[in-house]
Amino acid sequence: MKPIQRQKKELKLIKFLKVLFVLFKLCEFPKHFSKYSKKIFDNWQLFALLVLRQKAKCSYRDFVEEWLPCSTVIIKFLKLESIPTASCLIKFASRLKAYWAHSVIGEVATYVGITEAILGFDGSTNSTKYGSRHYYDRIGKKLKKKDSVKWLPVVELKQQLILAVKIRKKPRHDNVDLKPLARNVRRKTTIKRGIGDKAFDKEGNYTFFEDEIGGEFLAPVRNKDVPVWRTKGVHRKKLKQYFPKKKYHQRSKSETVFSVIKKKMGEALYSVRFHMRKLELLMRCIVYDIDRLIKLEKGCNF
């Protein structure tokens, strides 16, 4: 890599960390969990290193021994007196509650200043097996449902930002997580519209958005062959009579978000325990959001 290219890359990473630190301030992430800690490293430093590790697509050992020593600008910015060991990062990740990663993602709406959000609800899975599907097909092995982690992000479709996410160890119907996720987003911003696929076609979802959230909800009505007079639910009948396709097709931007995350940071999760796999996915969502903020020039005013 040429010196000029390397310098530009390091400047981008500094901008990346500045946005991350602003999100830390917004969610009031403490620098130390206990006043009795050794205070060799603070929580902000270690959390930032976990996020950078996902961005660099490295193992803990490679990140600490090869990637980080070469990034002197980042070491200076984080004010690291020494480079933490791989076991130090792993132990911090194992005791870090997922609540704080969720809080960082939740503050993205506050950071951008979204006034009326148009939300896309769509689930995806990440494999816990390292090989590709093509490789497993060739050797005659089938990937089972238990070999993946299910996650349902809430994507703001105008800015293409993740505002909340639910991660499950086992496959579960997406409908279960719709209301809690919508309530989480509503704490930070108003919701104009929610859009989901056929899995979310339920009269309770339409009434929930209309009565409690104060917005509308769109999902394709199942069983198209059933006439309107036999369709249950007032909202489902209206959507069967007239379905706004232009509004609904914004949902495809959720698929774009999945594609970007998996292309940048891979589809497979390399951790063994569910807590660590959950953190991996949350860190990837944070990396995506901050990259998106910088691209939209929302994180450049320092």
KEZAKE-418267 format. One record per residue (C-alpha): residue number from 1; residue in one letter; x, y, z. Coordinates in Angstrom, 2 decimals. Each point is the difference from the previous one (the first is absolute). Layout:
% residues N
<r zakol="NUM" vexlo="A" px="X" py="Y" pz="Z"/>
...
% end
This chain:
% residues 302
<r zakol="1" vexlo="M" px="0.00" py="0.00" pz="0.00"/>
<r zakol="2" vexlo="K" px="1.31" py="3.47" pz="-0.95"/>
<r zakol="3" vexlo="P" px="0.68" py="2.50" pz="2.83"/>
<r zakol="4" vexlo="I" px="-2.70" py="2.41" pz="-1.23"/>
<r zakol="5" vexlo="Q" px="-2.61" py="-2.76" pz="-0.24"/>
<r zakol="6" vexlo="R" px="0.93" py="-1.25" pz="3.48"/>
<r zakol="7" vexlo="Q" px="-0.30" py="3.52" pz="1.41"/>
<r zakol="8" vexlo="K" px="-3.47" py="0.44" pz="-1.51"/>
<r zakol="9" vexlo="K" px="-1.11" py="-3.36" pz="1.41"/>
<r zakol="10" vexlo="E" px="1.22" py="0.96" pz="3.47"/>
<r zakol="11" vexlo="L" px="-1.82" py="3.34" pz="-0.17"/>
<r zakol="12" vexlo="K" px="-3.22" py="-1.84" pz="-0.90"/>
<r zakol="13" vexlo="L" px="0.48" py="-2.27" pz="3.01"/>
<r zakol="14" vexlo="I" px="0.49" py="3.04" pz="2.28"/>
<r zakol="15" vexlo="K" px="-3.24" py="1.47" pz="-1.35"/>
<r zakol="16" vexlo="F" px="-1.62" py="-3.40" pz="0.61"/>
<r zakol="17" vexlo="L" px="1.15" py="-0.02" pz="3.65"/>
<r zakol="18" vexlo="K" px="-1.16" py="3.59" pz="0.56"/>
<r zakol="19" vexlo="V" px="-3.54" py="-0.95" pz="-1.05"/>
<r zakol="20" vexlo="L" px="0.16" py="-3.07" pz="2.25"/>
<r zakol="21" vexlo="F" px="1.06" py="2.12" pz="2.99"/>
<r zakol="22" vexlo="V" px="-2.89" py="2.41" pz="-0.58"/>
<r zakol="23" vexlo="L" px="-2.38" py="-2.99" pz="0.11"/>
<r zakol="24" vexlo="F" px="1.68" py="-1.08" pz="3.26"/>
<r zakol="25" vexlo="K" px="-0.75" py="3.42" pz="1.49"/>
<r zakol="26" vexlo="L" px="-3.61" py="-0.08" pz="-1.18"/>
<r zakol="27" vexlo="C" px="-0.69" py="-3.40" pz="1.59"/>
<r zakol="28" vexlo="E" px="2.06" py="0.94" pz="3.11"/>
<r zakol="29" vexlo="F" px="2.27" py="-3.01" pz="-0.28"/>
<r zakol="30" vexlo="P" px="2.24" py="0.00" pz="3.13"/>
<r zakol="31" vexlo="K" px="3.76" py="-0.02" pz="-0.39"/>
<r zakol="32" vexlo="H" px="0.34" py="-2.41" pz="2.93"/>
<r zakol="33" vexlo="F" px="-2.51" py="-2.50" pz="1.38"/>
<r zakol="34" vexlo="S" px="1.61" py="0.02" pz="3.45"/>
<r zakol="35" vexlo="K" px="2.02" py="2.54" pz="1.98"/>
<r zakol="36" vexlo="Y" px="2.24" py="-2.91" pz="1.12"/>
<r zakol="37" vexlo="S" px="1.10" py="-0.95" pz="-3.54"/>
<r zakol="38" vexlo="K" px="3.70" py="0.18" pz="-0.88"/>
<r zakol="39" vexlo="K" px="-0.73" py="2.76" pz="-2.56"/>
<r zakol="40" vexlo="I" px="2.76" py="-1.08" pz="-2.38"/>
<r zakol="41" vexlo="F" px="-2.59" py="0.26" pz="-2.79"/>
<r zakol="42" vexlo="D" px="-3.41" py="1.62" pz="0.15"/>
<r zakol="43" vexlo="N" px="-3.25" py="-1.32" pz="-1.45"/>
<r zakol="44" vexlo="W" px="-0.02" py="2.48" pz="-2.88"/>
<r zakol="45" vexlo="Q" px="3.42" py="-1.16" pz="-1.18"/>
<r zakol="46" vexlo="L" px="-0.83" py="-3.72" pz="0.16"/>
<r zakol="47" vexlo="F" px="-3.45" py="0.41" pz="-1.56"/>
<r zakol="48" vexlo="A" px="1.52" py="2.02" pz="-2.84"/>
<r zakol="49" vexlo="L" px="2.59" py="-2.73" pz="-0.59"/>
<r zakol="50" vexlo="L" px="-2.76" py="-2.64" pz="-0.18"/>
<r zakol="51" vexlo="V" px="-1.81" py="2.08" pz="-2.63"/>
<r zakol="52" vexlo="L" px="3.23" py="0.56" pz="-1.97"/>
<r zakol="53" vexlo="R" px="0.72" py="-3.72" pz="0.08"/>
<r zakol="54" vexlo="Q" px="-3.27" py="-0.70" pz="-1.81"/>
<r zakol="55" vexlo="K" px="0.79" py="2.76" pz="-2.48"/>
<r zakol="56" vexlo="A" px="3.46" py="-1.48" pz="-0.63"/>
<r zakol="57" vexlo="K" px="-1.41" py="-3.58" pz="-0.31"/>
<r zakol="58" vexlo="C" px="2.79" py="-1.42" pz="2.19"/>
<r zakol="59" vexlo="S" px="0.20" py="-2.58" pz="2.74"/>
<r zakol="60" vexlo="Y" px="0.78" py="1.33" pz="3.48"/>
<r zakol="61" vexlo="R" px="3.64" py="-1.09" pz="-0.21"/>
<r zakol="62" vexlo="D" px="0.60" py="1.36" pz="-3.52"/>
<r zakol="63" vexlo="F" px="-1.68" py="3.28" pz="0.90"/>
<r zakol="64" vexlo="V" px="2.13" py="0.54" pz="3.10"/>
<r zakol="65" vexlo="E" px="3.32" py="-1.31" pz="-1.35"/>
<r zakol="66" vexlo="E" px="-0.11" py="1.11" pz="-3.66"/>
<r zakol="67" vexlo="W" px="-2.68" py="2.60" pz="-0.73"/>
<r zakol="68" vexlo="L" px="0.07" py="2.27" pz="3.07"/>
<r zakol="69" vexlo="P" px="3.81" py="0.47" pz="0.36"/>
<r zakol="70" vexlo="C" px="0.10" py="1.39" pz="-3.55"/>
<r zakol="71" vexlo="S" px="-2.70" py="2.59" pz="0.74"/>
<r zakol="72" vexlo="T" px="1.96" py="2.49" pz="2.09"/>
<r zakol="73" vexlo="V" px="-2.54" py="2.78" pz="-0.68"/>
<r zakol="74" vexlo="I" px="-2.77" py="-2.08" pz="1.58"/>
<r zakol="75" vexlo="I" px="2.19" py="-0.86" pz="3.00"/>
<r zakol="76" vexlo="K" px="0.63" py="3.73" pz="0.54"/>
<r zakol="77" vexlo="F" px="-3.66" py="0.92" pz="-0.45"/>
<r zakol="78" vexlo="L" px="-1.17" py="-2.67" pz="2.47"/>
<r zakol="79" vexlo="K" px="2.83" py="1.00" pz="2.38"/>
<r zakol="80" vexlo="L" px="1.14" py="-3.59" pz="0.44"/>
<r zakol="81" vexlo="E" px="3.08" py="-0.21" pz="2.20"/>
<r zakol="82" vexlo="S" px="0.39" py="-3.65" pz="-1.02"/>
<r zakol="83" vexlo="I" px="-1.72" py="-2.36" pz="-2.44"/>
<r zakol="84" vexlo="P" px="-2.46" py="-2.36" pz="1.73"/>
<r zakol="85" vexlo="T" px="0.45" py="-3.73" pz="-0.46"/>
<r zakol="86" vexlo="A" px="-2.48" py="-2.19" pz="-1.86"/>
<r zakol="87" vexlo="S" px="-1.18" py="-1.56" pz="3.28"/>
<r zakol="88" vexlo="C" px="-0.64" py="3.50" pz="1.42"/>
<r zakol="89" vexlo="L" px="-2.38" py="0.81" pz="-2.88"/>
<r zakol="90" vexlo="I" px="-1.70" py="-3.41" pz="0.21"/>
<r zakol="91" vexlo="K" px="-0.57" py="0.36" pz="3.77"/>
<r zakol="92" vexlo="F" px="-1.39" py="3.52" pz="-0.45"/>
<r zakol="93" vexlo="A" px="-2.37" py="-1.25" pz="-2.74"/>
<r zakol="94" vexlo="S" px="-1.18" py="-2.90" pz="2.18"/>
<r zakol="95" vexlo="R" px="-0.93" py="2.33" pz="2.90"/>
<r zakol="96" vexlo="L" px="-1.38" py="2.81" pz="-2.18"/>
<r zakol="97" vexlo="K" px="-3.79" py="0.03" pz="0.11"/>
<r zakol="98" vexlo="A" px="-1.73" py="0.08" pz="-3.38"/>
<r zakol="99" vexlo="Y" px="-2.14" py="2.83" pz="1.42"/>
<r zakol="100" vexlo="W" px="2.79" py="2.50" pz="-0.65"/>
<r zakol="101" vexlo="A" px="0.40" py="-1.00" pz="-3.64"/>
<r zakol="102" vexlo="H" px="-3.78" py="0.28" pz="-0.42"/>
<r zakol="103" vexlo="S" px="0.16" py="3.46" pz="1.63"/>
<r zakol="104" vexlo="V" px="2.67" py="1.18" pz="-2.45"/>
<r zakol="105" vexlo="I" px="-2.15" py="-1.15" pz="-2.95"/>
<r zakol="106" vexlo="G" px="-3.08" py="1.61" pz="1.55"/>
<r zakol="107" vexlo="E" px="1.68" py="3.42" pz="0.20"/>
<r zakol="108" vexlo="V" px="0.55" py="0.14" pz="-3.77"/>
<r zakol="109" vexlo="A" px="-3.50" py="1.49" pz="-0.43"/>
<r zakol="110" vexlo="T" px="0.82" py="2.72" pz="2.55"/>
<r zakol="111" vexlo="Y" px="3.39" py="0.66" pz="-1.60"/>
<r zakol="112" vexlo="V" px="-1.46" py="0.48" pz="-3.49"/>
<r zakol="113" vexlo="G" px="-3.09" py="1.83" pz="1.23"/>
<r zakol="114" vexlo="I" px="-2.61" py="-2.10" pz="-1.79"/>
<r zakol="115" vexlo="T" px="-3.41" py="1.63" pz="0.47"/>
<r zakol="116" vexlo="E" px="-2.29" py="-2.39" pz="-1.91"/>
<r zakol="117" vexlo="A" px="1.36" py="-3.49" pz="-0.49"/>
<r zakol="118" vexlo="I" px="-1.11" py="-2.45" pz="-2.69"/>
<r zakol="119" vexlo="L" px="0.94" py="-3.40" pz="1.37"/>
<r zakol="120" vexlo="G" px="0.68" py="-3.26" pz="-1.81"/>
<r zakol="121" vexlo="F" px="-0.43" py="-3.29" pz="1.87"/>
<r zakol="122" vexlo="D" px="1.71" py="-3.01" pz="-1.51"/>
<r zakol="123" vexlo="G" px="1.87" py="-2.93" pz="1.52"/>
<r zakol="124" vexlo="S" px="3.24" py="-1.65" pz="-1.07"/>
<r zakol="125" vexlo="T" px="2.35" py="-2.75" pz="1.18"/>
<r zakol="126" vexlo="N" px="3.77" py="-0.30" pz="0.41"/>
<r zakol="127" vexlo="S" px="1.66" py="-3.38" pz="-0.18"/>
<r zakol="128" vexlo="T" px="2.04" py="-1.40" pz="2.89"/>
<r zakol="129" vexlo="K" px="1.88" py="-2.23" pz="-2.47"/>
<r zakol="130" vexlo="Y" px="3.11" py="1.44" pz="-1.61"/>
<r zakol="131" vexlo="G" px="-0.32" py="-1.67" pz="-3.41"/>
<r zakol="132" vexlo="S" px="-2.19" py="1.26" pz="-2.82"/>
<r zakol="133" vexlo="R" px="-3.29" py="-1.61" pz="-0.96"/>
<r zakol="134" vexlo="H" px="1.57" py="-1.10" pz="-3.29"/>
<r zakol="135" vexlo="Y" px="2.75" py="-1.82" pz="1.95"/>
<r zakol="136" vexlo="Y" px="-2.49" py="-1.83" pz="2.22"/>
<r zakol="137" vexlo="D" px="-2.07" py="-1.01" pz="-3.04"/>
<r zakol="138" vexlo="R" px="3.10" py="-1.46" pz="-1.66"/>
<r zakol="139" vexlo="I" px="1.00" py="-2.12" pz="2.98"/>
<r zakol="140" vexlo="G" px="-3.59" py="-1.19" pz="0.44"/>
<r zakol="141" vexlo="K" px="-0.79" py="1.73" pz="3.31"/>
<r zakol="142" vexlo="K" px="-3.16" py="1.95" pz="0.65"/>
<r zakol="143" vexlo="L" px="-0.08" py="3.18" pz="2.07"/>
<r zakol="144" vexlo="K" px="-2.66" py="-0.30" pz="2.70"/>
<r zakol="145" vexlo="K" px="-2.07" py="2.75" pz="1.61"/>
<r zakol="146" vexlo="K" px="1.99" py="-0.34" pz="3.20"/>
<r zakol="147" vexlo="D" px="3.18" py="0.94" pz="-1.96"/>
<r zakol="148" vexlo="S" px="-1.10" py="3.64" pz="-0.29"/>
<r zakol="149" vexlo="V" px="-0.89" py="2.99" pz="2.17"/>
<r zakol="150" vexlo="K" px="-3.22" py="1.87" pz="-0.76"/>
<r zakol="151" vexlo="W" px="-0.09" py="3.79" pz="0.19"/>
<r zakol="152" vexlo="L" px="-2.64" py="2.59" pz="-0.78"/>
<r zakol="153" vexlo="P" px="1.29" py="3.56" pz="-0.51"/>
<r zakol="154" vexlo="V" px="-2.22" py="3.08" pz="-0.26"/>
<r zakol="155" vexlo="V" px="1.29" py="2.03" pz="-2.94"/>
<r zakol="156" vexlo="E" px="-0.82" py="3.68" pz="-0.55"/>
<r zakol="157" vexlo="L" px="-0.67" py="-0.18" pz="-3.73"/>
<r zakol="158" vexlo="K" px="0.72" py="3.64" pz="-0.92"/>
<r zakol="159" vexlo="Q" px="3.52" py="0.06" pz="1.45"/>
<r zakol="160" vexlo="Q" px="0.51" py="-3.81" pz="-0.06"/>
<r zakol="161" vexlo="L" px="1.09" py="-0.08" pz="3.64"/>
<r zakol="162" vexlo="I" px="-0.58" py="-2.72" pz="2.58"/>
<r zakol="163" vexlo="L" px="-1.88" py="1.46" pz="2.99"/>
<r zakol="164" vexlo="A" px="-0.66" py="-3.18" pz="2.00"/>
<r zakol="165" vexlo="V" px="0.62" py="-3.73" pz="-0.28"/>
<r zakol="166" vexlo="K" px="-1.19" py="-3.22" pz="1.62"/>
<r zakol="167" vexlo="I" px="2.26" py="-3.07" pz="-0.08"/>
<r zakol="168" vexlo="R" px="-1.24" py="-3.50" pz="0.81"/>
<r zakol="169" vexlo="K" px="1.85" py="-3.23" pz="0.59"/>
<r zakol="170" vexlo="K" px="-2.65" py="-2.11" pz="-1.72"/>
<r zakol="171" vexlo="P" px="-2.33" py="0.70" pz="-2.96"/>
<r zakol="172" vexlo="R" px="-3.17" py="1.78" pz="1.10"/>
<r zakol="173" vexlo="H" px="-2.82" py="1.70" pz="-1.86"/>
<r zakol="174" vexlo="D" px="0.80" py="3.68" pz="-0.69"/>
<r zakol="175" vexlo="N" px="-3.45" py="1.08" pz="1.17"/>
<r zakol="176" vexlo="V" px="0.98" py="-0.56" pz="3.64"/>
<r zakol="177" vexlo="D" px="2.63" py="2.77" pz="-0.08"/>
<r zakol="178" vexlo="L" px="-1.89" py="2.65" pz="-2.01"/>
<r zakol="179" vexlo="K" px="-1.70" py="1.81" pz="2.89"/>
<r zakol="180" vexlo="P" px="3.00" py="0.13" pz="2.41"/>
<r zakol="181" vexlo="L" px="2.30" py="1.29" pz="-2.77"/>
<r zakol="182" vexlo="A" px="-2.50" py="2.64" pz="-1.12"/>
<r zakol="183" vexlo="R" px="-0.37" py="1.20" pz="3.61"/>
<r zakol="184" vexlo="N" px="3.80" py="0.23" pz="0.37"/>
<r zakol="185" vexlo="V" px="0.29" py="2.19" pz="-3.10"/>
<r zakol="186" vexlo="R" px="-2.96" py="2.18" pz="1.05"/>
<r zakol="187" vexlo="R" px="1.90" py="1.02" pz="3.16"/>
<r zakol="188" vexlo="K" px="2.54" py="1.82" pz="-2.19"/>
<r zakol="189" vexlo="T" px="-2.10" py="1.25" pz="-2.93"/>
<r zakol="190" vexlo="T" px="-3.52" py="0.09" pz="-1.43"/>
<r zakol="191" vexlo="I" px="-0.98" py="-2.75" pz="-2.43"/>
<r zakol="192" vexlo="K" px="-1.88" py="0.92" pz="-3.16"/>
<r zakol="193" vexlo="R" px="-0.25" py="-3.42" pz="-1.58"/>
<r zakol="194" vexlo="G" px="1.02" py="-3.61" pz="0.54"/>
<r zakol="195" vexlo="I" px="0.47" py="-2.42" pz="-2.90"/>
<r zakol="196" vexlo="G" px="0.33" py="-3.78" pz="0.21"/>
<r zakol="197" vexlo="D" px="-0.31" py="-3.07" pz="-2.19"/>
<r zakol="198" vexlo="K" px="-2.83" py="-2.57" pz="-0.04"/>
<r zakol="199" vexlo="A" px="1.14" py="-1.43" pz="3.33"/>
<r zakol="200" vexlo="F" px="-1.28" py="3.18" pz="1.70"/>
<r zakol="201" vexlo="D" px="-3.48" py="-0.17" pz="-1.53"/>
<r zakol="202" vexlo="K" px="-2.05" py="0.03" pz="3.19"/>
<r zakol="203" vexlo="E" px="-2.90" py="2.26" pz="0.95"/>
<r zakol="204" vexlo="G" px="1.57" py="0.56" pz="3.42"/>
<r zakol="205" vexlo="N" px="3.07" py="1.60" pz="-1.60"/>
<r zakol="206" vexlo="Y" px="-2.08" py="2.54" pz="-1.93"/>
<r zakol="207" vexlo="T" px="-2.04" py="0.98" pz="3.06"/>
<r zakol="208" vexlo="F" px="3.14" py="0.17" pz="2.16"/>
<r zakol="209" vexlo="F" px="1.68" py="2.49" pz="-2.35"/>
<r zakol="210" vexlo="E" px="-3.18" py="2.06" pz="-0.38"/>
<r zakol="211" vexlo="D" px="-0.99" py="0.15" pz="3.68"/>
<r zakol="212" vexlo="E" px="3.28" py="-0.14" pz="1.95"/>
<r zakol="213" vexlo="I" px="2.75" py="1.11" pz="-2.41"/>
<r zakol="214" vexlo="G" px="-2.02" py="2.63" pz="-1.87"/>
<r zakol="215" vexlo="G" px="1.02" py="-1.09" pz="-3.49"/>
<r zakol="216" vexlo="E" px="-1.02" py="-2.43" pz="-2.71"/>
<r zakol="217" vexlo="F" px="1.21" py="-3.52" pz="-0.71"/>
<r zakol="218" vexlo="L" px="0.25" py="-1.72" pz="-3.39"/>
<r zakol="219" vexlo="A" px="0.37" py="-3.69" pz="-0.77"/>
<r zakol="220" vexlo="P" px="-1.22" py="-2.08" pz="-2.97"/>
<r zakol="221" vexlo="V" px="-3.25" py="-1.78" pz="0.86"/>
<r zakol="222" vexlo="R" px="0.25" py="-3.78" pz="-0.14"/>
<r zakol="223" vexlo="N" px="-2.46" py="-2.26" pz="-1.86"/>
<r zakol="224" vexlo="K" px="-0.63" py="2.22" pz="-3.01"/>
<r zakol="225" vexlo="D" px="-2.58" py="-2.43" pz="-1.38"/>
<r zakol="226" vexlo="V" px="-2.29" py="0.53" pz="3.01"/>
<r zakol="227" vexlo="P" px="-2.62" py="2.68" pz="-0.83"/>
<r zakol="228" vexlo="V" px="-0.08" py="3.27" pz="1.97"/>
<r zakol="229" vexlo="W" px="-3.28" py="-0.78" pz="1.76"/>
<r zakol="230" vexlo="R" px="1.53" py="-3.17" pz="1.47"/>
<r zakol="231" vexlo="T" px="3.25" py="1.72" pz="1.09"/>
<r zakol="232" vexlo="K" px="0.23" py="0.60" pz="3.75"/>
<r zakol="233" vexlo="G" px="0.94" py="3.43" pz="1.38"/>
<r zakol="234" vexlo="V" px="-0.93" py="3.54" pz="-1.07"/>
<r zakol="235" vexlo="H" px="3.56" py="1.00" pz="-0.94"/>
<r zakol="236" vexlo="R" px="0.65" py="-3.25" pz="-1.90"/>
<r zakol="237" vexlo="K" px="-3.18" py="0.56" pz="-2.04"/>
<r zakol="238" vexlo="K" px="1.09" py="3.55" pz="-0.89"/>
<r zakol="239" vexlo="L" px="3.46" py="-1.19" pz="-1.08"/>
<r zakol="240" vexlo="K" px="-1.55" py="-2.73" pz="-2.12"/>
<r zakol="241" vexlo="Q" px="-2.14" py="2.56" pz="-1.79"/>
<r zakol="242" vexlo="Y" px="2.89" py="2.41" pz="-0.54"/>
<r zakol="243" vexlo="F" px="3.64" py="-0.75" pz="0.77"/>
<r zakol="244" vexlo="P" px="2.54" py="2.91" pz="-0.33"/>
<r zakol="245" vexlo="K" px="2.81" py="-1.78" pz="-1.88"/>
<r zakol="246" vexlo="K" px="2.28" py="3.07" pz="-0.22"/>
<r zakol="247" vexlo="K" px="0.03" py="0.45" pz="3.76"/>
<r zakol="248" vexlo="Y" px="0.43" py="-3.73" pz="0.63"/>
<r zakol="249" vexlo="H" px="2.95" py="-0.55" pz="-2.35"/>
<r zakol="250" vexlo="Q" px="2.22" py="2.22" pz="2.13"/>
<r zakol="251" vexlo="R" px="0.33" py="-3.14" pz="2.14"/>
<r zakol="252" vexlo="S" px="2.57" py="-1.35" pz="-2.47"/>
<r zakol="253" vexlo="K" px="2.53" py="2.40" pz="1.58"/>
<r zakol="254" vexlo="S" px="0.08" py="-2.32" pz="3.02"/>
<r zakol="255" vexlo="E" px="1.42" py="-2.70" pz="-2.28"/>
<r zakol="256" vexlo="T" px="2.65" py="2.51" pz="-1.11"/>
<r zakol="257" vexlo="V" px="1.08" py="0.46" pz="3.62"/>
<r zakol="258" vexlo="F" px="0.34" py="-3.80" pz="0.47"/>
<r zakol="259" vexlo="S" px="2.03" py="-0.23" pz="-3.21"/>
<r zakol="260" vexlo="V" px="2.41" py="2.79" pz="1.01"/>
<r zakol="261" vexlo="I" px="0.63" py="-1.44" pz="3.48"/>
<r zakol="262" vexlo="K" px="0.61" py="-3.53" pz="-1.28"/>
<r zakol="263" vexlo="K" px="2.26" py="1.15" pz="-2.85"/>
<r zakol="264" vexlo="K" px="2.08" py="2.28" pz="2.22"/>
<r zakol="265" vexlo="M" px="0.34" py="-2.19" pz="3.08"/>
<r zakol="266" vexlo="G" px="-0.99" py="-3.46" pz="-1.18"/>
<r zakol="267" vexlo="E" px="-3.01" py="-2.22" pz="0.61"/>
<r zakol="268" vexlo="A" px="1.52" py="-2.46" pz="2.49"/>
<r zakol="269" vexlo="L" px="0.25" py="0.57" pz="3.76"/>
<r zakol="270" vexlo="Y" px="3.19" py="-1.40" pz="1.51"/>
<r zakol="271" vexlo="S" px="-0.83" py="0.01" pz="3.72"/>
<r zakol="272" vexlo="V" px="-1.16" py="-3.12" pz="1.81"/>
<r zakol="273" vexlo="R" px="-2.21" py="1.37" pz="2.80"/>
<r zakol="274" vexlo="F" px="-3.26" py="1.75" pz="-0.87"/>
<r zakol="275" vexlo="H" px="0.90" py="3.12" pz="2.02"/>
<r zakol="276" vexlo="M" px="3.16" py="0.48" pz="-2.08"/>
<r zakol="277" vexlo="R" px="-1.86" py="-0.67" pz="-3.26"/>
<r zakol="278" vexlo="K" px="-2.58" py="2.57" pz="1.02"/>
<r zakol="279" vexlo="L" px="2.74" py="2.55" pz="0.68"/>
<r zakol="280" vexlo="E" px="1.60" py="-0.76" pz="-3.38"/>
<r zakol="281" vexlo="L" px="-3.25" py="0.82" pz="-1.79"/>
<r zakol="282" vexlo="L" px="-0.61" py="3.13" pz="2.08"/>
<r zakol="283" vexlo="M" px="3.54" py="1.26" pz="-0.70"/>
<r zakol="284" vexlo="R" px="-0.57" py="-0.56" pz="-3.72"/>
<r zakol="285" vexlo="C" px="-3.20" py="2.04" pz="0.19"/>
<r zakol="286" vexlo="I" px="1.92" py="2.81" pz="1.74"/>
<r zakol="287" vexlo="V" px="2.73" py="-0.10" pz="-2.67"/>
<r zakol="288" vexlo="Y" px="-2.62" py="0.18" pz="-2.74"/>
<r zakol="289" vexlo="D" px="-1.86" py="2.91" pz="1.64"/>
<r zakol="290" vexlo="I" px="3.13" py="2.11" pz="0.54"/>
<r zakol="291" vexlo="D" px="1.27" py="-0.66" pz="-3.54"/>
<r zakol="292" vexlo="R" px="-3.41" py="1.03" pz="-1.28"/>
<r zakol="293" vexlo="L" px="-0.04" py="3.15" pz="2.14"/>
<r zakol="294" vexlo="I" px="3.40" py="1.06" pz="-1.33"/>
<r zakol="295" vexlo="K" px="-1.12" py="-0.70" pz="-3.58"/>
<r zakol="296" vexlo="L" px="-3.10" py="2.13" pz="0.55"/>
<r zakol="297" vexlo="E" px="2.27" py="2.70" pz="1.54"/>
<r zakol="298" vexlo="K" px="-2.00" py="-0.14" pz="3.20"/>
<r zakol="299" vexlo="G" px="3.02" py="-0.67" pz="2.16"/>
<r zakol="300" vexlo="C" px="2.43" py="2.60" pz="-1.30"/>
<r zakol="301" vexlo="N" px="-0.96" py="3.03" pz="2.11"/>
<r zakol="302" vexlo="F" px="2.53" py="-0.10" pz="2.86"/>
% end
